[in-house]
């Protein structure tokens, strides 16, 4: 690591003024020298400009606000990388609030693994919201499955990951062909591993996620995850020429049991039911996207 390493924190945003303000406020509390990181906000075509939201923080942070036509968060992250001067890119979202030691923990990780993709732990900040809690517990289960060996991780979400800027470009950046805000992070991780890089999970790299959900938005979120999963598998087949690898039945049985054995503020049985609903929504989204992309013909994806 250089004597004075610099992080570029990239935040895509769209029409969430209060969430963005809360995110920026958390960055002012980072226990890290102000001259060693910059913040790059990419406004993905919000109806109203965000200058008034960002302005109060310009005396406390090195912050840039960039505006682009609406093209989705993957495109916004790529746009942010173009304007970044940091040795490392740290990605988070506008509804996230990194912990004070976030950059410290990332710096320590890069000292040991300078060429790896680092991912951290996300904590639900809205524990009183059962849908937000269920969504986070589902992600926790996925992390426990795919990242059971922290030194051989396989999946990180884009709201809490970091890597060297040069490797971001050599890997090809985020794929912008996805139709929704879904699975572009999964595709990036898969492409990263395919090119021979390592992924390291560091739970001390923590962000707090404040994504308010209700039953309708919960179902829609997981329906869209299913749509994104279809697009992911089509791209992956083109890259690897492999068929879809379906997780074993045991994966889904453990998934439904997982909420019952966790220390959560919400009733485990109700969360387990929401897990089941999420999987039905995911499957529905997968096959809807199949028909949407390929018409009435069944996909050539082999399971």
C-alpha positions as CSV (number, residue, x, y, z in Angstrom):
1,X,0.0,0.0,0.0
2,X,1.2,3.5,-0.8
3,X,2.3,5.9,1.9
4,X,-0.9,7.9,1.4
5,X,-3.6,5.5,0.1
6,X,-6.7,7.2,-1.2
7,X,-10.2,5.7,-1.3
8,X,-12.9,6.9,-3.7
9,X,-16.3,6.2,-2.2
10,X,-18.9,5.9,-5.0
11,X,-22.6,6.3,-4.3
12,X,-25.2,5.9,-7.1
13,X,-28.5,7.7,-6.2
14,X,-31.9,8.3,-7.6
15,X,-34.6,10.5,-6.0
16,X,-33.8,9.6,-2.4
17,X,-32.8,12.9,-1.0
18,X,-33.2,12.1,2.7
19,X,-31.5,8.8,2.4
20,X,-28.6,10.4,0.6
21,X,-28.3,13.1,3.3
22,X,-28.2,10.4,6.0
23,X,-25.5,8.5,4.1
24,X,-23.4,11.6,3.7
25,X,-23.8,12.4,7.4
26,X,-22.4,9.0,8.3
27,X,-19.4,9.6,6.1
28,X,-18.6,12.7,8.1
29,X,-18.2,10.4,11.1
30,X,-15.6,8.1,9.4
31,X,-12.6,7.6,11.6
32,X,-10.2,8.2,8.7
33,X,-8.2,11.2,7.5
34,X,-10.4,13.5,5.4
35,X,-7.6,14.1,2.8
36,X,-7.3,10.3,2.2
37,X,-10.8,9.7,0.7
38,X,-13.2,11.4,-1.7
39,X,-16.9,10.9,-2.1
40,X,-18.4,10.7,-5.6
41,X,-22.1,10.9,-5.9
42,X,-23.7,10.0,-9.2
43,X,-27.2,11.3,-9.6
44,X,-28.9,8.9,-12.0
45,X,-31.3,11.4,-13.4
46,X,-33.4,12.3,-10.4
47,X,-36.4,14.6,-11.1
48,X,-34.9,17.4,-9.0
49,X,-31.2,18.3,-8.8
50,X,-29.4,17.2,-5.6
51,X,-27.1,20.2,-5.2
52,X,-29.0,21.4,-2.2
53,X,-28.6,18.0,-0.5
54,X,-24.9,17.8,-1.1
55,X,-23.9,21.4,-0.5
56,X,-24.0,21.3,3.3
57,X,-21.4,18.5,3.3
58,X,-18.8,20.1,1.0
59,X,-17.0,21.8,3.9
60,X,-16.7,18.5,5.7
61,X,-15.9,16.1,2.8
62,X,-14.1,16.1,-0.5
63,X,-17.3,15.4,-2.5
64,X,-18.2,15.5,-6.2
65,X,-21.7,15.5,-7.5
66,X,-22.1,14.1,-11.1
67,X,-25.4,13.9,-12.9
68,X,-26.3,11.6,-15.7
69,X,-29.4,10.6,-17.6
70,X,-31.3,7.7,-15.9
71,X,-29.5,4.5,-16.8
72,X,-29.5,2.4,-13.6
73,X,-27.1,2.0,-10.7
74,X,-24.6,-0.2,-12.6
75,X,-24.1,2.6,-15.1
76,X,-23.9,5.2,-12.3
77,X,-21.2,3.2,-10.5
78,X,-19.2,3.0,-13.8
79,X,-19.7,6.7,-14.3
80,X,-18.4,7.4,-10.8
81,X,-15.3,5.3,-11.4
82,X,-14.4,7.5,-14.4
83,X,-14.2,10.5,-12.1
84,X,-12.4,8.7,-9.2
85,X,-8.8,9.5,-8.3
86,X,-8.4,6.9,-5.5
87,X,-6.2,3.9,-5.5
88,X,-9.2,1.9,-4.3
89,X,-12.9,2.1,-5.1
90,X,-15.4,1.6,-2.2
91,X,-19.0,1.2,-3.3
92,X,-22.1,1.7,-1.2
93,X,-25.7,2.9,-1.7
94,X,-27.6,6.0,-0.8
95,X,-29.7,4.2,1.8
96,X,-26.6,2.8,3.6
97,X,-24.6,4.3,6.4
98,X,-21.0,3.0,6.8
99,X,-19.7,2.4,10.3
100,X,-17.0,4.8,11.5
101,X,-14.3,2.2,11.0
102,X,-15.4,1.3,7.5
103,X,-12.4,2.6,5.6
104,X,-10.0,1.6,8.4
105,X,-11.2,-2.0,8.1
106,X,-10.9,-1.9,4.3
107,X,-7.4,-0.4,4.4
108,X,-6.3,-3.2,6.7
109,X,-7.9,-5.8,4.3
110,X,-6.0,-4.3,1.4
111,X,-2.7,-4.4,3.3
112,X,-3.1,-8.2,3.4
113,X,-5.0,-8.8,0.1
114,X,-4.2,-5.8,-2.2
115,X,-5.5,-7.6,-5.4
116,X,-8.7,-9.0,-3.9
117,X,-12.3,-7.9,-4.1
118,X,-13.3,-7.2,-0.5
119,X,-16.8,-7.4,0.9
120,X,-18.2,-6.7,4.3
121,X,-21.2,-7.2,6.5
122,X,-24.5,-5.4,6.2
123,X,-26.8,-4.7,9.1
124,X,-30.5,-3.9,8.9
125,X,-31.0,-0.5,10.5
126,X,-34.8,-0.9,10.4
127,X,-35.2,-3.9,12.6
128,X,-38.7,-2.9,13.6
129,X,-39.8,-3.4,9.9
130,X,-40.4,-7.1,9.4
131,X,-40.0,-6.9,5.6
132,X,-36.7,-5.1,5.9
133,X,-35.6,-7.6,8.6
134,X,-36.6,-10.6,6.4
135,X,-34.8,-9.2,3.4
136,X,-31.6,-8.7,5.4
137,X,-31.8,-12.2,7.1
138,X,-32.2,-13.7,3.7
139,X,-29.1,-12.0,2.6
140,X,-27.3,-13.1,5.7
141,X,-28.2,-16.7,4.9
142,X,-27.0,-16.3,1.3
143,X,-23.7,-14.9,2.6
144,X,-23.3,-17.8,5.1
145,X,-23.8,-20.2,2.2
146,X,-21.6,-18.6,-0.5
147,X,-19.0,-17.1,1.8
148,X,-18.6,-19.9,4.4
149,X,-14.9,-19.7,3.8
150,X,-14.1,-15.9,4.2
151,X,-10.9,-16.4,2.1
152,X,-12.8,-18.0,-0.8
153,X,-16.0,-15.9,-0.9
154,X,-18.3,-16.0,-4.0
155,X,-20.9,-13.3,-3.6
156,X,-21.0,-9.7,-2.4
157,X,-23.7,-7.1,-2.8
158,X,-22.8,-3.8,-4.4
159,X,-23.7,-1.7,-1.3
160,X,-20.5,-2.9,0.5
161,X,-17.6,-3.9,-1.6
162,X,-14.2,-2.4,-2.6
163,X,-11.3,-3.2,-4.9
164,X,-8.3,-1.6,-6.5
165,X,-9.3,0.9,-9.3
166,X,-7.0,-0.8,-11.8
167,X,-8.6,-4.2,-11.3
168,X,-12.1,-2.7,-11.6
169,X,-11.3,-1.7,-15.2
170,X,-9.4,-4.9,-16.0
171,X,-12.4,-6.9,-14.8
172,X,-14.7,-5.0,-17.2
173,X,-16.7,-2.8,-14.7
174,X,-20.4,-3.4,-13.9
175,X,-22.4,-5.0,-16.7
176,X,-25.0,-2.4,-17.8
177,X,-27.3,-4.7,-19.8
178,X,-29.4,-5.8,-16.9
179,X,-33.0,-4.6,-17.3
180,X,-33.4,-3.8,-13.5
181,X,-31.7,-3.0,-10.3
182,X,-30.9,-6.7,-9.7
183,X,-28.1,-9.2,-10.1
184,X,-25.5,-6.8,-11.7
185,X,-23.4,-7.3,-8.5
186,X,-23.8,-11.1,-8.7
187,X,-22.6,-11.0,-12.3
188,X,-19.6,-8.8,-11.4
189,X,-18.5,-11.2,-8.7
190,X,-18.9,-14.2,-11.1
191,X,-16.8,-12.4,-13.8
192,X,-14.2,-11.5,-11.1
193,X,-13.8,-15.1,-10.1
194,X,-13.8,-16.3,-13.7
195,X,-10.8,-14.1,-14.4
196,X,-8.9,-15.6,-11.5
197,X,-9.1,-13.0,-8.8
198,X,-9.9,-13.7,-5.2
199,X,-12.8,-12.5,-3.1
200,X,-12.3,-12.0,0.7
201,X,-15.1,-11.5,3.2
202,X,-14.3,-9.2,6.1
203,X,-17.2,-8.9,8.5
204,X,-15.6,-5.9,10.3
205,X,-16.3,-3.9,7.1
206,X,-19.8,-2.9,8.2
207,X,-22.5,-0.7,6.7
208,X,-26.1,-0.1,8.1
209,X,-28.9,-0.5,5.6
210,X,-32.1,1.5,5.9
211,X,-34.3,0.2,3.1
212,X,-38.0,0.5,4.2
213,X,-40.2,-2.2,2.7
214,X,-43.8,-3.3,2.9
215,X,-45.4,-6.5,1.6
216,X,-45.9,-5.2,-1.9
217,X,-42.4,-3.8,-2.3
218,X,-40.9,-6.9,-0.6
219,X,-42.6,-9.1,-3.2
220,X,-41.6,-6.8,-6.0
221,X,-38.0,-6.7,-4.9
222,X,-37.7,-10.5,-4.9
223,X,-39.7,-10.7,-8.2
224,X,-37.1,-8.4,-9.7
225,X,-34.3,-10.5,-8.2
226,X,-35.7,-13.4,-10.1
227,X,-35.7,-11.4,-13.3
228,X,-32.1,-10.4,-12.7
229,X,-31.2,-14.0,-12.0
230,X,-32.4,-15.0,-15.5
231,X,-30.3,-12.3,-17.1
232,X,-27.3,-13.3,-14.9
233,X,-27.6,-17.0,-16.0
234,X,-27.8,-16.0,-19.7
235,X,-24.7,-13.9,-19.5
236,X,-22.9,-16.6,-17.4
237,X,-23.7,-19.3,-20.0
238,X,-22.2,-17.2,-22.8
239,X,-19.1,-16.8,-20.7
240,X,-18.6,-20.4,-19.4
241,X,-20.8,-22.5,-21.7
242,X,-22.1,-24.3,-18.5
243,X,-25.7,-25.1,-17.7
244,X,-27.5,-23.6,-14.7
245,X,-26.4,-25.0,-11.4
246,X,-29.5,-25.4,-9.2
247,X,-28.8,-25.4,-5.4
248,X,-29.6,-28.7,-3.7
249,X,-32.9,-29.2,-1.9
250,X,-31.0,-29.0,1.4
251,X,-30.2,-25.3,0.6
252,X,-33.9,-24.4,0.5
253,X,-34.8,-26.4,3.6
254,X,-32.0,-24.7,5.6
255,X,-33.2,-21.4,4.2
256,X,-36.7,-21.8,5.7
257,X,-35.3,-23.0,9.0
258,X,-32.7,-20.2,9.2
259,X,-35.0,-17.4,10.6
260,X,-36.1,-19.8,13.4
261,X,-32.6,-20.1,14.8
262,X,-31.5,-16.4,14.5
263,X,-31.6,-13.8,17.2
264,X,-34.0,-11.4,15.5
265,X,-36.4,-8.7,16.7
266,X,-39.1,-10.3,14.5
267,X,-40.9,-13.6,15.0
268,X,-39.0,-16.3,13.3
269,X,-42.0,-18.1,12.0
270,X,-43.3,-15.0,10.2
271,X,-39.9,-14.3,8.7
272,X,-39.8,-17.9,7.5
273,X,-43.1,-17.4,5.8
274,X,-41.7,-14.3,4.1
275,X,-38.7,-16.3,3.0
276,X,-41.1,-18.8,1.3
277,X,-43.0,-15.9,-0.3
278,X,-39.7,-14.5,-1.6
279,X,-38.8,-17.7,-3.3
280,X,-42.1,-17.9,-5.1
281,X,-41.6,-14.3,-6.2
282,X,-38.1,-15.1,-7.3
283,X,-39.2,-18.1,-9.4
284,X,-42.1,-16.1,-10.9
285,X,-39.7,-13.3,-11.8
286,X,-37.2,-15.7,-13.4
287,X,-39.8,-17.2,-15.7
288,X,-41.5,-13.9,-16.4
289,X,-38.1,-12.5,-17.6
290,X,-37.7,-15.7,-19.7
291,X,-40.9,-15.0,-21.5
292,X,-40.2,-11.3,-21.7
293,X,-36.8,-11.7,-23.4
294,X,-37.6,-14.7,-25.5
295,X,-41.3,-14.4,-26.3
296,X,-43.4,-17.5,-26.0
297,X,-40.4,-19.8,-26.7
298,X,-38.7,-21.5,-23.8
299,X,-35.2,-20.4,-23.1
300,X,-32.2,-22.4,-24.4
301,X,-30.8,-22.3,-20.8
302,X,-30.4,-25.9,-19.6
303,X,-31.0,-26.7,-16.0
